Amino acid sequence: MMGTMIPQNVEKKKGGMVTMPFIFANEVCEKLAVVGFSTNMMSYLTGQLHLPITMAANTLNNFGGTAALTPLLGAFVSDAFAGRFWTITIASIIYQIGMISLTVSAVLPNLRPPACNKTSGQICERADSGQLAVLYISLLLTALGSGGIRPCVVSFGADQFDENDPREKTTTWKFFNWYYFCMGASILVANTGIVYIQDNVGWGWGLGVPTIVMALSIIAFVFGYPMYRHIDPAGSPFTRLVQVCVAAYRKRKVAMVSDPARMLYENEELDAPISVGGKLIHTKNMKFLDKAAIVTENDNLTTNNPWELSTVHRVEELKTLVRMGPIWVTGILLITAAAQQNTFALQQAKSMNRHLTNTFKIPAASMSVFVQLAMLLTIALYDKVLVPLARRFTGLDRGITFLTRIGIGLGVSLLGTMAAGFVEVRRKNAASAAGLIDKPDATIPISVFWIVPLHALHGVAEAFTSIGYLEFFYDQAPESMRSTGPALFWLSISAGSYVSTLLVSLVHKYSAGPDGSNWLPDNNLNRGKLEYLYWLITLLQLLNLIYYLFCTKFYTFKPIKPRKQEEEGPIEGGAEDTLHHLA
């Protein structure tokens, strides 16, 4: 084992709480922009471009899936060579171009079909291929931009605190709560103010305001550059993972050493750039990967070819990601359930009585404000009430482990989806009693506030699961892949969106009857069986929750020896969770 000085590629005197206003300002403005055009996009696609409901829902689900898939690309660019600051800055500019393109398409008449009045029975002309091309290009640019922003902002914020400093480590997990709180507050403003502008002033201003706000977010973020704590990229993490696999395959026939913890290859100098905070130590599972670190007579320790010999730290990087996989999978169905809130739940709200007074009617898209209100209230109570209370019983600084937090959220989300089916039955019964079953554009005499408890449950679930997953991926990801960790969070959102698209398409196809009936009809939900879709998702969520409990029972936490405690024994990255994990 070779010793060496740890490179000072981390600026120790920078960062801390002083940088939070700039990072939070960027997040607030960025989310105002993102949510400002995405929340009400269902109305834009059906009302302005005259797309069928199912096509519009699948367009949004596909866009959401693509936007959540691109963070893998952003994470690679950030961790490999660009660093988080420049990745965020360049990605924000790309996003800005997409927003400008979308705004222009809403302003220029030749980029959208002619206006029409559906209530008068007029047949509306659907957007042609050219108009849809402009829409798709705009959405693609915003998806690429978000791919650089999403995995890096949360990691960049957490980077401002030294995890080897006990005082700053406590601040790190609080950062995740307040990061998500600021994000939720901005979404709340977007779901009210910007949606109101879109519905009552026009889509030109409705998309223009988020575009301007996005420009402000770039300025706010760049302004804080001199104060940030920057961590230099340490080369492509994905290349290192492939090197471990190749080395393990080449040595698949080599006999395993008798004492892996002591006899496998270590190289402090080689691993120094990717283990500034601490080095990963050997674990006993996935022994076939350990062969990549066995030194044979053919290995040249001087030249050290990583395609033939890997260090224990690099082998454990791969093991850590593999162990995270089963937990990652559990987030997919959670997003599949939540995706219905921006598609079919919006269509439900549009058909219900939304009047607060005789003259003021709540925009349908603004009903999601109750998701954000419930989420914000839960986060505030979690940090101020639940954590101190739970700390008395668990002895953990964070109150409960992130695995317990995720499990609670999965259960609450299941209840919200199940209840949504019963509300849909009541909505259709009200339509039938009023003789409005065959009048999809008529207002049904049932208050839209029947949807509020469902949105509130999903808000509570999001406060538990989303922050829990972010904590889990950041805490358990190898140090050199701290952008990749949050990217996995967004990748689960991508997968969940695509699963939602697939599920909706399959249900729409196979529930079609010879008489034209369908669970999810294109033009009249009153004649559909949307509640069956909700209950099908509920069943899948129940199976998913059981699977999650099984995964947490056998999960092995990342074992790390912090640099500042090199002379003390190894400390598990999630040691507190090892003792108190959800069983």
C-alpha positions as CSV (number, residue, x, y, z in Angstrom):
1,M,0.0,0.0,0.0
2,M,1.5,3.3,-1.0
3,G,1.1,6.5,1.0
4,T,0.9,10.0,-0.5
5,M,-0.3,13.6,0.2
6,I,-3.9,14.2,-0.5
7,P,-4.2,16.8,-3.3
8,Q,-5.8,20.0,-2.3
9,N,-8.4,20.0,-5.1
10,V,-11.1,21.2,-2.7
11,E,-11.2,24.9,-1.7
12,K,-11.6,24.5,2.1
13,K,-12.1,28.2,2.9
14,K,-15.0,28.7,0.5
15,G,-18.6,27.4,0.6
16,G,-20.8,27.1,3.7
17,M,-24.1,28.8,4.4
18,V,-23.0,32.1,2.7
19,T,-23.4,30.4,-0.8
20,M,-26.9,29.1,-0.1
21,P,-28.8,32.3,-1.2
22,F,-27.2,32.1,-4.7
23,I,-27.8,28.3,-5.1
24,F,-31.4,28.6,-3.7
25,A,-32.1,31.6,-5.9
26,N,-31.0,29.6,-8.9
27,E,-33.2,26.7,-7.9
28,V,-36.2,28.9,-7.2
29,C,-36.0,30.7,-10.5
30,E,-35.3,27.6,-12.4
31,K,-38.3,25.8,-10.9
32,L,-40.5,28.8,-11.6
33,A,-39.5,28.5,-15.2
34,V,-39.8,24.7,-15.5
35,V,-43.1,24.4,-13.6
36,G,-44.5,27.6,-15.1
37,F,-44.8,26.0,-18.5
38,S,-45.0,22.2,-17.6
39,T,-47.8,22.3,-15.1
40,N,-50.4,23.7,-17.5
41,M,-49.0,22.1,-20.6
42,M,-51.8,19.6,-20.8
43,S,-54.2,22.6,-21.3
44,Y,-51.8,24.1,-23.9
45,L,-51.6,20.8,-25.9
46,T,-55.4,20.1,-25.8
47,G,-56.6,23.7,-25.9
48,Q,-54.1,25.5,-28.2
49,L,-52.7,22.6,-30.3
50,H,-56.0,20.6,-30.2
51,L,-54.3,17.3,-29.5
52,P,-56.5,14.3,-28.2
53,I,-56.3,13.7,-24.5
54,T,-54.4,10.4,-24.7
55,M,-51.9,11.8,-27.2
56,A,-51.3,14.9,-25.1
57,A,-50.9,12.8,-21.9
58,N,-48.4,10.5,-23.6
59,T,-46.5,13.6,-25.1
60,L,-46.1,15.0,-21.6
61,N,-45.1,11.6,-20.1
62,N,-42.5,11.1,-22.8
63,F,-41.2,14.6,-22.4
64,G,-41.0,14.0,-18.6
65,G,-39.2,10.7,-19.2
66,T,-36.7,12.2,-21.6
67,A,-36.1,15.2,-19.3
68,A,-35.4,12.8,-16.4
69,L,-33.2,10.6,-18.5
70,T,-30.8,13.4,-19.6
71,P,-29.4,13.9,-16.1
72,L,-27.2,10.8,-16.7
73,L,-25.5,12.7,-19.5
74,G,-25.2,15.8,-17.3
75,A,-23.8,13.8,-14.5
76,F,-21.2,12.2,-16.7
77,V,-20.1,15.6,-18.1
78,S,-19.9,17.0,-14.6
79,D,-18.1,14.2,-12.9
80,A,-15.8,13.4,-15.8
81,F,-14.3,16.8,-16.9
82,A,-16.5,19.9,-16.7
83,G,-17.3,20.1,-12.9
84,R,-20.7,21.0,-11.5
85,F,-20.6,24.8,-11.7
86,W,-19.9,24.9,-15.5
87,T,-22.3,22.1,-16.2
88,I,-25.1,23.9,-14.5
89,T,-24.2,27.2,-16.2
90,I,-24.0,25.8,-19.8
91,A,-27.1,23.6,-19.3
92,S,-29.1,26.6,-18.1
93,I,-28.3,28.5,-21.3
94,I,-29.5,25.6,-23.4
95,Y,-32.7,25.5,-21.3
96,Q,-33.1,29.2,-21.9
97,I,-32.9,28.7,-25.7
98,G,-35.6,26.1,-25.5
99,M,-37.9,28.3,-23.4
100,I,-37.5,31.2,-25.9
101,S,-38.4,28.8,-28.8
102,L,-41.5,27.6,-26.9
103,T,-42.6,31.2,-26.1
104,V,-42.2,32.3,-29.8
105,S,-44.3,29.3,-30.9
106,A,-47.1,30.4,-28.6
107,V,-46.9,34.0,-29.9
108,L,-46.7,33.6,-33.7
109,P,-50.0,32.5,-35.2
110,N,-48.5,30.4,-37.9
111,L,-46.8,28.1,-35.4
112,R,-50.1,26.9,-33.9
113,P,-53.4,25.8,-35.4
114,P,-56.3,28.3,-35.8
115,A,-58.4,29.0,-32.7
116,C,-61.8,27.3,-32.4
117,N,-64.7,26.9,-30.0
118,K,-65.3,23.2,-29.0
119,T,-68.4,24.1,-27.0
120,S,-70.2,25.2,-30.2
121,G,-69.5,21.9,-31.8
122,Q,-66.8,23.2,-34.2
123,I,-64.3,20.7,-35.3
124,C,-60.9,21.9,-34.3
125,E,-57.9,21.6,-36.6
126,R,-55.1,19.6,-35.0
127,A,-51.5,21.0,-35.1
128,D,-49.7,19.9,-38.2
129,S,-46.3,18.2,-38.4
130,G,-44.4,21.4,-38.7
131,Q,-46.0,23.0,-35.7
132,L,-45.5,19.8,-33.7
133,A,-41.8,19.8,-34.8
134,V,-41.3,23.2,-33.3
135,L,-42.9,22.0,-30.1
136,Y,-40.8,18.8,-29.9
137,I,-37.5,20.7,-30.6
138,S,-38.3,23.2,-27.9
139,L,-39.1,20.4,-25.4
140,L,-36.0,18.6,-26.4
141,L,-33.8,21.6,-25.7
142,T,-35.4,22.1,-22.3
143,A,-34.9,18.4,-21.6
144,L,-31.2,18.6,-22.5
145,G,-30.8,21.7,-20.3
146,S,-32.5,20.2,-17.3
147,G,-30.2,17.2,-17.8
148,G,-27.3,19.4,-16.7
149,I,-29.1,21.3,-14.0
150,R,-31.0,18.6,-12.1
151,P,-28.2,16.2,-11.1
152,C,-25.7,19.0,-10.3
153,V,-27.6,21.6,-8.4
154,V,-28.4,19.5,-5.4
155,S,-24.9,17.9,-5.3
156,F,-23.2,21.3,-5.8
157,G,-25.2,22.7,-2.8
158,A,-24.2,19.7,-0.7
159,D,-20.6,20.2,-1.8
160,Q,-20.5,23.5,0.0
161,F,-20.4,21.6,3.3
162,D,-17.4,19.4,4.4
163,E,-18.8,16.0,5.2
164,N,-15.8,15.2,7.3
165,D,-16.6,18.1,9.7
166,P,-19.2,16.8,12.2
167,R,-20.8,20.3,12.4
168,E,-21.1,20.7,8.6
169,K,-22.2,17.0,8.1
170,T,-25.3,17.8,10.3
171,T,-26.0,20.8,8.1
172,T,-25.8,18.6,4.9
173,W,-29.0,16.6,5.6
174,K,-30.8,19.8,6.7
175,F,-29.7,21.3,3.3
176,F,-31.7,18.6,1.5
177,N,-34.9,19.5,3.4
178,W,-34.6,23.2,2.8
179,Y,-33.4,22.7,-0.8
180,Y,-36.6,20.8,-1.4
181,F,-38.6,23.4,0.6
182,C,-37.4,26.3,-1.6
183,M,-38.1,24.2,-4.7
184,G,-41.6,23.5,-3.5
185,A,-42.2,27.2,-2.7
186,S,-41.3,28.2,-6.2
187,I,-43.5,25.5,-7.7
188,L,-46.3,26.8,-5.5
189,V,-45.9,30.3,-7.0
190,A,-45.7,28.8,-10.5
191,N,-48.9,26.8,-10.0
192,T,-50.8,29.8,-8.9
193,G,-49.5,33.1,-10.4
194,I,-48.0,31.8,-13.7
195,V,-50.9,29.4,-14.4
196,Y,-53.3,32.3,-13.8
197,I,-51.5,34.4,-16.4
198,Q,-51.6,31.5,-18.9
199,D,-55.4,31.0,-18.4
200,N,-56.5,34.6,-18.1
201,V,-53.9,36.8,-19.9
202,G,-52.5,34.5,-22.6
203,W,-49.9,32.0,-23.4
204,G,-47.5,34.5,-24.8
205,W,-47.1,36.1,-21.4
206,G,-47.7,32.8,-19.7
207,L,-44.6,31.3,-21.2
208,G,-42.7,34.6,-21.5
209,V,-42.7,35.2,-17.7
210,P,-41.0,31.8,-17.0
211,T,-38.5,32.6,-19.8
212,I,-37.5,35.9,-18.2
213,V,-37.3,34.2,-14.7
214,M,-35.0,31.5,-16.2
215,A,-32.6,34.2,-17.4
216,L,-32.6,35.7,-13.9
217,S,-31.7,32.3,-12.4
218,I,-28.6,32.1,-14.6
219,I,-27.5,35.6,-13.5
220,A,-28.1,34.8,-9.8
221,F,-26.1,31.5,-10.0
222,V,-23.1,32.9,-11.8
223,F,-22.9,36.0,-9.5
224,G,-22.0,33.7,-6.6
225,Y,-19.0,32.1,-8.4
226,P,-16.2,33.6,-6.2
227,M,-17.8,32.2,-3.0
228,Y,-18.4,28.6,-4.1
229,R,-16.5,25.6,-2.9
230,H,-15.4,23.8,-6.1
231,I,-14.5,20.1,-6.3
232,D,-12.5,19.2,-9.3
233,P,-13.7,16.4,-11.6
234,A,-11.7,13.3,-11.3
235,G,-12.1,11.7,-14.7
236,S,-14.9,9.6,-16.1
237,P,-16.5,7.4,-13.4
238,F,-18.2,5.2,-16.0
239,T,-14.8,4.4,-17.5
240,R,-13.6,3.2,-14.2
241,L,-16.6,1.0,-13.7
242,V,-16.0,-0.6,-17.1
243,Q,-12.4,-1.1,-16.2
244,V,-13.3,-3.0,-13.1
245,C,-15.7,-5.3,-15.1
246,V,-13.0,-5.9,-17.8
247,A,-10.3,-6.7,-15.2
248,A,-12.6,-9.0,-13.2
249,Y,-13.6,-10.9,-16.4
250,R,-10.0,-11.3,-17.5
251,K,-9.1,-12.8,-14.1
252,R,-12.3,-14.9,-13.8
253,K,-10.3,-18.1,-13.6
254,V,-7.8,-16.8,-11.0
255,A,-8.2,-18.4,-7.5
256,M,-9.5,-16.0,-4.8
257,V,-7.0,-14.9,-2.2
258,S,-7.4,-16.3,1.3
259,D,-7.7,-12.9,3.0
260,P,-9.3,-10.4,0.6
261,A,-9.3,-7.6,3.2
262,R,-5.5,-7.6,3.4
263,M,-4.3,-9.2,0.1
264,L,-6.2,-7.2,-2.6
265,Y,-4.5,-4.3,-4.4
266,E,-4.5,-0.9,-2.8
267,N,-2.9,2.3,-4.2
268,E,-3.3,5.5,-2.2
269,E,-1.6,7.7,-4.8
270,L,-3.7,6.4,-7.6
271,D,-7.0,6.7,-5.7
272,A,-6.3,10.1,-4.1
273,P,-8.2,12.2,-6.6
274,I,-11.3,10.1,-6.3
275,S,-11.2,9.6,-2.5
276,V,-10.5,13.0,-1.0
277,G,-13.1,12.6,1.7
278,G,-12.3,9.0,2.5
279,K,-11.6,5.6,1.0
280,L,-14.0,2.7,0.5
281,I,-13.0,-0.5,2.2
282,H,-13.5,-4.1,1.2
283,T,-16.9,-5.8,1.5
284,K,-17.6,-9.5,1.3
285,N,-20.5,-9.6,-1.2
286,M,-20.1,-9.8,-5.0
287,K,-16.8,-11.7,-4.7
288,F,-16.5,-12.2,-8.4
289,L,-15.7,-8.4,-8.7
290,D,-12.9,-8.8,-6.2
291,K,-10.9,-10.7,-8.7
292,A,-10.2,-7.4,-10.5
293,A,-8.0,-6.4,-7.5
294,I,-6.0,-9.6,-7.3
295,V,-2.3,-9.1,-8.1
296,T,-0.9,-11.8,-10.4
297,E,2.6,-12.3,-11.8
298,N,1.5,-10.7,-15.1
299,D,0.6,-7.4,-13.4
300,N,3.0,-4.5,-13.6
301,L,2.5,-2.4,-10.5
302,T,4.8,0.3,-11.9
303,T,2.7,1.0,-15.1
304,N,-0.5,-0.1,-13.5
305,N,-2.9,-0.9,-16.4
306,P,-6.4,-0.2,-14.9
307,W,-7.9,-2.6,-17.6
308,E,-6.1,-5.5,-15.9
309,L,-5.8,-4.5,-12.3
310,S,-8.1,-2.3,-10.1
311,T,-7.8,-1.1,-6.6
312,V,-10.2,-2.1,-3.8
313,H,-11.6,1.4,-3.8
314,R,-12.6,1.2,-7.5
315,V,-14.0,-2.3,-7.1
316,E,-16.1,-1.0,-4.2
317,E,-17.4,2.0,-6.3
318,L,-19.0,-0.5,-8.6
319,K,-20.3,-2.7,-5.8
320,T,-21.9,0.4,-4.2
321,L,-23.8,1.3,-7.4
322,V,-24.9,-2.3,-7.9
323,R,-26.2,-2.4,-4.3
324,M,-28.2,0.8,-4.9
325,G,-30.0,-0.7,-7.9
326,P,-32.8,-2.6,-6.1
327,I,-33.7,0.5,-4.0
328,W,-33.6,2.6,-7.1
329,V,-36.1,0.4,-8.8
330,T,-38.7,1.1,-6.1
331,G,-39.0,4.7,-7.1
332,I,-40.3,3.9,-10.6
333,L,-43.9,3.1,-9.6
334,L,-44.0,6.0,-7.3
335,I,-43.5,8.3,-10.3
336,T,-46.0,6.3,-12.4
337,A,-48.6,7.1,-9.8
338,A,-47.6,10.8,-9.4
339,A,-47.6,11.2,-13.2
340,Q,-51.4,11.0,-13.3
341,Q,-51.7,14.2,-11.2
342,N,-50.5,16.3,-14.2
343,T,-52.6,14.4,-16.8
344,F,-55.9,12.7,-15.9
345,A,-56.3,14.5,-12.6
346,L,-56.0,17.8,-14.5
347,Q,-58.8,16.6,-16.8
348,Q,-60.9,15.6,-13.8
349,A,-60.5,19.1,-12.3
350,K,-61.4,20.8,-15.5
351,S,-64.8,19.1,-15.4
352,M,-65.7,19.9,-11.8
353,N,-67.0,23.1,-10.2
354,R,-64.0,25.3,-9.6
355,H,-65.8,28.5,-8.6
356,L,-64.6,30.2,-5.3
357,T,-67.0,33.1,-5.9
358,N,-69.5,33.9,-8.6
359,T,-66.8,35.6,-10.7
360,F,-63.6,33.8,-9.7
361,K,-62.8,30.3,-10.9
362,I,-59.7,28.3,-9.9
363,P,-57.6,27.3,-12.9
364,A,-57.6,23.5,-13.1
365,A,-53.8,23.3,-13.3
366,S,-53.6,25.4,-10.0
367,M,-55.2,22.5,-8.1
368,S,-51.7,21.0,-7.9
369,V,-51.0,23.9,-5.5
370,F,-52.4,21.6,-2.8
371,V,-49.7,19.1,-3.5
372,Q,-47.1,21.8,-2.9
373,L,-48.8,23.2,0.2
374,A,-49.0,19.7,1.8
375,M,-45.3,19.1,0.8
376,L,-44.1,22.4,2.3
377,L,-46.1,21.9,5.5
378,T,-44.8,18.4,5.9
379,I,-41.1,19.5,5.3
380,A,-41.5,22.3,7.9
381,L,-43.1,20.0,10.4
382,Y,-40.6,17.2,9.7
383,D,-37.6,19.4,10.4
384,K,-39.1,21.2,13.4
385,V,-41.3,18.6,15.0
386,L,-40.8,15.1,13.7
387,V,-37.0,15.0,13.8
388,P,-36.6,16.2,17.4
389,L,-39.4,13.8,18.5
390,A,-38.0,10.8,16.6
391,R,-34.4,11.6,17.8
392,R,-35.5,10.8,21.4
393,F,-36.3,7.2,20.4
394,T,-33.7,6.5,17.7
395,G,-30.8,8.5,18.9
396,L,-30.1,9.6,15.3
397,D,-29.3,13.2,14.5
398,R,-31.6,13.1,11.5
399,G,-34.5,11.5,13.5
400,I,-35.2,8.6,11.2
401,T,-33.1,7.0,8.5
402,F,-33.6,7.9,4.8
403,L,-34.8,4.3,4.2
404,T,-37.5,4.7,6.8
405,R,-38.4,8.0,5.3
406,I,-38.8,6.5,1.8
407,G,-40.9,3.6,3.1
408,I,-43.4,6.0,4.9
409,G,-43.7,8.0,1.7
410,L,-44.4,4.9,-0.5
411,G,-47.2,3.9,1.9
412,V,-48.8,7.4,1.8
413,S,-48.6,7.5,-2.0
414,L,-50.4,4.2,-2.2
415,L,-53.3,5.6,-0.1
416,G,-53.5,8.6,-2.3
417,T,-53.8,6.6,-5.5
418,M,-56.4,4.3,-4.0
419,A,-58.6,7.2,-2.8
420,A,-58.3,8.8,-6.3
421,G,-60.3,5.9,-7.7
422,F,-63.2,6.5,-5.3
423,V,-63.3,10.2,-6.0
424,E,-63.5,9.5,-9.7
425,V,-66.6,7.2,-9.1
426,R,-68.2,10.0,-7.1
427,R,-67.4,12.5,-9.9
428,K,-69.1,10.3,-12.5
429,N,-72.1,9.6,-10.3
430,A,-72.6,13.4,-10.0
431,A,-72.4,13.8,-13.8
432,S,-74.9,11.0,-14.2
433,A,-77.3,12.5,-11.7
434,A,-77.1,15.9,-13.5
435,G,-77.6,14.3,-17.0
436,L,-74.1,15.4,-18.1
437,I,-72.5,12.0,-18.9
438,D,-72.5,12.8,-22.6
439,K,-71.5,16.5,-22.2
440,P,-67.7,16.3,-21.5
441,D,-67.2,20.1,-21.7
442,A,-70.0,20.9,-19.2
443,T,-69.3,21.7,-15.5
444,I,-70.3,18.8,-13.3
445,P,-72.1,20.0,-10.0
446,I,-69.4,18.5,-7.7
447,S,-66.8,20.7,-6.0
448,V,-63.2,20.4,-7.2
449,F,-62.2,20.4,-3.5
450,W,-62.9,16.6,-3.5
451,I,-59.5,16.3,-5.2
452,V,-57.7,18.3,-2.5
453,P,-57.2,15.4,0.0
454,L,-55.7,13.3,-2.8
455,H,-53.3,16.0,-3.8
456,A,-52.4,16.5,-0.1
457,L,-51.6,12.8,0.3
458,H,-49.3,12.9,-2.8
459,G,-47.7,16.1,-1.3
460,V,-47.0,14.4,2.0
461,A,-45.6,11.3,0.1
462,E,-43.3,13.5,-2.0
463,A,-41.9,15.2,1.1
464,F,-40.9,11.8,2.5
465,T,-39.9,9.9,-0.6
466,S,-38.2,12.6,-2.8
467,I,-36.0,14.0,-0.1
468,G,-35.4,10.4,1.2
469,Y,-34.2,9.3,-2.2
470,L,-32.0,12.3,-2.7
471,E,-30.4,11.7,0.7
472,F,-29.9,8.0,-0.1
473,F,-28.4,8.6,-3.6
474,Y,-26.1,11.4,-2.4
475,D,-25.0,9.6,0.8
476,Q,-24.5,6.2,-0.8
477,A,-23.0,7.2,-4.1
478,P,-19.2,7.0,-4.3
479,E,-17.5,10.4,-3.7
480,S,-16.4,10.8,-7.3
481,M,-19.9,10.1,-8.5
482,R,-21.8,12.7,-6.5
483,S,-23.5,14.0,-9.6
484,T,-24.4,10.5,-10.7
485,G,-26.2,9.9,-7.4
486,P,-28.9,12.5,-8.0
487,A,-29.0,11.6,-11.7
488,L,-30.2,8.1,-10.6
489,F,-33.0,9.9,-8.8
490,W,-34.0,11.6,-12.0
491,L,-33.5,8.4,-13.9
492,S,-36.1,6.7,-11.7
493,I,-38.4,9.6,-12.6
494,S,-37.7,9.0,-16.3
495,A,-38.4,5.3,-16.0
496,G,-41.6,6.1,-14.0
497,S,-42.8,8.5,-16.8
498,Y,-42.2,5.9,-19.5
499,V,-43.9,3.2,-17.5
500,S,-46.9,5.6,-17.1
501,T,-46.9,6.1,-20.9
502,L,-46.7,2.3,-21.5
503,L,-49.4,1.6,-18.9
504,V,-51.8,4.3,-20.3
505,S,-51.2,3.0,-23.8
506,L,-51.8,-0.6,-22.9
507,V,-54.9,0.2,-20.9
508,H,-56.3,2.4,-23.7
509,K,-55.6,-0.4,-26.2
510,Y,-56.8,-3.5,-24.3
511,S,-59.8,-1.9,-22.5
512,A,-61.4,-0.9,-25.8
513,G,-64.7,-2.6,-26.4
514,P,-66.5,-3.4,-29.7
515,D,-69.1,-0.8,-28.8
516,G,-66.5,2.0,-28.6
517,S,-66.2,1.9,-24.8
518,N,-62.8,2.4,-23.2
519,W,-61.4,2.9,-19.7
520,L,-59.6,5.9,-21.1
521,P,-61.7,7.5,-23.9
522,D,-60.1,10.2,-26.0
523,N,-62.8,12.8,-25.7
524,N,-65.1,12.0,-22.7
525,L,-63.8,10.8,-19.4
526,N,-67.4,10.5,-18.1
527,R,-67.8,7.4,-20.3
528,G,-64.6,5.9,-19.1
529,K,-63.3,3.8,-16.2
530,L,-60.4,6.0,-15.0
531,E,-61.0,4.6,-11.5
532,Y,-59.8,1.1,-12.7
533,L,-56.5,2.7,-13.9
534,Y,-56.0,4.2,-10.4
535,W,-56.8,0.9,-8.7
536,L,-54.5,-1.0,-11.0
537,I,-51.7,1.3,-10.1
538,T,-52.6,0.9,-6.4
539,L,-52.1,-2.8,-6.7
540,L,-48.8,-2.4,-8.3
541,Q,-47.7,0.1,-5.6
542,L,-48.7,-2.4,-2.9
543,L,-46.4,-5.1,-4.5
544,N,-43.7,-2.4,-4.9
545,L,-43.9,-1.5,-1.1
546,I,-43.5,-5.2,-0.2
547,Y,-40.5,-5.5,-2.5
548,Y,-39.0,-2.3,-1.0
549,L,-39.3,-3.7,2.6
550,F,-37.5,-6.8,1.4
551,C,-34.7,-4.7,-0.2
552,T,-34.1,-2.6,2.9
553,K,-33.8,-5.7,5.0
554,F,-30.8,-6.9,3.1
555,Y,-29.2,-3.6,2.0
556,T,-25.4,-3.2,2.8
557,F,-24.4,0.4,3.4
558,K,-21.3,2.0,1.8
559,P,-18.3,1.3,4.0
560,I,-15.9,4.2,4.1
561,K,-12.8,5.2,6.1
562,P,-12.8,9.1,6.3
563,R,-9.4,10.7,5.7
564,K,-9.5,12.6,9.0
565,Q,-10.0,9.3,10.9
566,E,-7.4,7.2,8.9
567,E,-6.0,5.9,12.2
568,E,-9.4,4.9,13.5
569,G,-11.3,1.9,12.2
570,P,-13.6,2.0,9.2
571,I,-16.8,3.9,9.6
572,E,-19.9,3.0,7.6
573,G,-21.2,5.8,5.4
574,G,-24.6,4.9,6.6
575,A,-23.7,3.3,10.0
576,E,-26.6,4.9,11.8
577,D,-28.9,3.4,9.2
578,T,-27.3,0.0,9.6
579,L,-28.5,-0.1,13.2
580,H,-31.9,1.4,12.6
581,H,-32.8,0.4,9.1
582,L,-36.3,-0.2,8.1
583,A,-37.1,-3.9,8.6
